[in-house]
Amino acid sequence: MDSDKAGAAREASAPAFTYPDRIALSRGAERYLEQLGVDLLTGEVEAYQLPPSLLQFFTFAYEQGKASRQNEVDNLNREADRLYAEMCRRTPPPQRDPRSFADLSRIRGDHERAERHEQRMSSISESLGFSRPEPNTKDHTA
């Protein structure tokens, strides 16, 4: 009786098929499966169209491929989160005021300083050979 149980256990653990070292398919089957794989990836064929045996093979291959890259995906997601947090933490650089120092001095009510600054800038520009636009003489008292 014990030998019957041991024999049944051995049969249950034995593989259902024996495979050669390298499994070979006919040229037609190779071409068909290769094209089917391409069509699955491009969306020409959907997984629901596969017979159960090929769907099982496709699902197993997909899951194995996904699992083999999961560590890399997790690392890249962590890095993306870190960079996003770093970007959100930084304050944006202040916007440069397009008005000149002389214009700002006039707005502050210091017209003499504005005149001195414009004269100084004109003399520097002339000594360097640059042409300087006329100073803005609008009254900025508002």
C-alpha positions as CSV (number, residue, x, y, z in Angstrom):
1,M,0.0,0.0,0.0
2,D,2.8,2.4,0.9
3,S,4.5,1.6,-2.4
4,D,1.3,2.5,-4.3
5,K,1.3,5.9,-2.6
6,A,5.0,6.5,-3.4
7,G,4.5,5.5,-7.0
8,A,1.5,7.8,-7.3
9,A,3.5,10.7,-5.8
10,R,6.4,10.0,-8.2
11,E,4.0,10.1,-11.2
12,A,2.4,13.3,-9.9
13,S,5.7,15.0,-9.6
14,A,7.0,13.8,-13.0
15,P,6.8,16.3,-15.8
16,A,3.8,15.9,-18.2
17,F,6.2,16.2,-21.2
18,T,9.8,15.7,-21.8
19,Y,11.5,18.4,-24.0
20,P,14.7,18.3,-26.0
21,D,17.5,20.7,-25.1
22,R,16.3,23.0,-27.9
23,I,12.7,23.0,-29.0
24,A,12.3,23.3,-32.7
25,L,9.2,24.3,-34.7
26,S,8.5,24.1,-38.4
27,R,9.4,27.1,-40.5
28,G,5.8,27.9,-41.0
29,A,5.0,27.7,-37.3
30,E,8.1,29.9,-36.5
31,R,7.0,32.6,-39.0
32,Y,3.4,32.4,-37.8
33,L,4.3,32.8,-34.1
34,E,6.8,35.6,-34.9
35,Q,4.3,37.6,-36.9
36,L,1.7,36.9,-34.2
37,G,4.0,38.4,-31.6
38,V,4.6,41.5,-33.7
39,D,0.9,41.9,-34.3
40,L,0.2,41.6,-30.6
41,L,2.7,44.3,-29.8
42,T,1.4,46.6,-32.6
43,G,-2.2,46.0,-31.7
44,E,-3.2,44.3,-34.9
45,V,-4.2,41.3,-32.8
46,E,-5.7,41.5,-29.3
47,A,-5.0,39.1,-26.5
48,Y,-8.7,38.0,-26.4
49,Q,-8.2,36.5,-29.9
50,L,-5.5,34.1,-28.8
51,P,-6.3,30.5,-27.9
52,P,-5.9,29.7,-24.2
53,S,-2.5,28.0,-24.6
54,L,-1.0,31.0,-26.5
55,L,-2.7,33.5,-24.1
56,Q,-1.1,31.7,-21.2
57,F,2.3,31.8,-22.9
58,F,1.9,35.5,-23.8
59,T,0.8,36.4,-20.3
60,F,3.6,34.4,-18.7
61,A,6.2,36.1,-20.9
62,Y,4.7,39.6,-20.3
63,E,4.7,39.1,-16.5
64,Q,8.3,37.8,-16.5
65,G,9.4,40.8,-18.6
66,K,7.6,43.2,-16.4
67,A,9.0,41.6,-13.2
68,S,12.5,41.7,-14.6
69,R,12.3,45.5,-15.1
70,Q,10.3,46.4,-12.0
71,N,13.3,47.3,-9.9
72,E,14.5,49.8,-12.6
73,V,11.0,51.3,-12.9
74,D,10.8,51.7,-9.1
75,N,14.2,53.4,-9.0
76,L,13.3,55.8,-11.9
77,N,9.9,56.6,-10.3
78,R,11.7,57.5,-7.0
79,E,14.2,59.7,-8.9
80,A,11.3,61.4,-10.7
81,D,9.6,62.1,-7.4
82,R,12.8,63.4,-5.9
83,L,13.4,65.8,-8.8
84,Y,9.8,66.9,-8.8
85,A,10.0,67.7,-5.1
86,E,13.2,69.6,-5.6
87,M,11.7,71.6,-8.4
88,C,8.7,72.5,-6.3
89,R,10.8,73.5,-3.3
90,R,12.8,76.1,-5.3
91,T,11.4,79.6,-5.5
92,P,11.5,81.0,-9.0
93,P,14.1,83.7,-9.7
94,P,12.8,87.2,-9.3
95,Q,11.7,88.9,-12.5
96,R,14.1,91.6,-13.6
97,D,12.4,95.0,-13.7
98,P,12.7,96.3,-17.3
99,R,12.8,99.9,-16.1
100,S,16.1,101.7,-15.8
101,F,17.7,102.9,-12.6
102,A,16.9,106.5,-13.7
103,D,13.2,105.6,-14.3
104,L,13.0,104.0,-10.8
105,S,14.7,107.1,-9.3
106,R,12.1,109.3,-10.9
107,I,9.3,107.1,-9.6
108,R,10.8,107.5,-6.1
109,G,10.8,111.3,-6.6
110,D,14.6,111.7,-6.8
111,H,14.8,113.5,-10.2
112,E,18.4,114.8,-9.5
113,R,19.8,111.3,-9.0
114,A,18.0,110.2,-12.2
115,E,19.6,113.1,-14.1
116,R,23.1,112.3,-12.7
117,H,22.7,108.6,-13.6
118,E,21.7,109.4,-17.2
119,Q,24.6,111.8,-17.6
120,R,27.0,109.3,-16.2
121,M,25.7,106.5,-18.5
122,S,25.8,108.9,-21.5
123,S,29.5,109.8,-20.8
124,I,30.4,106.1,-20.4
125,S,28.6,105.2,-23.6
126,E,30.3,108.0,-25.5
127,S,33.8,107.0,-24.2
128,L,33.2,103.5,-25.3
129,G,31.8,104.5,-28.7
130,F,28.2,103.3,-28.1
131,S,25.2,105.2,-29.0
132,R,22.8,105.6,-26.2
133,P,19.0,106.1,-26.6
134,E,17.6,109.3,-25.3
135,P,16.6,109.1,-21.6
136,N,13.0,108.6,-20.6
137,T,11.9,112.0,-19.3
138,K,8.3,111.2,-18.6
139,D,7.2,112.3,-15.1
140,H,6.7,109.2,-13.0
141,T,5.1,110.7,-9.9
142,A,2.3,108.2,-9.7
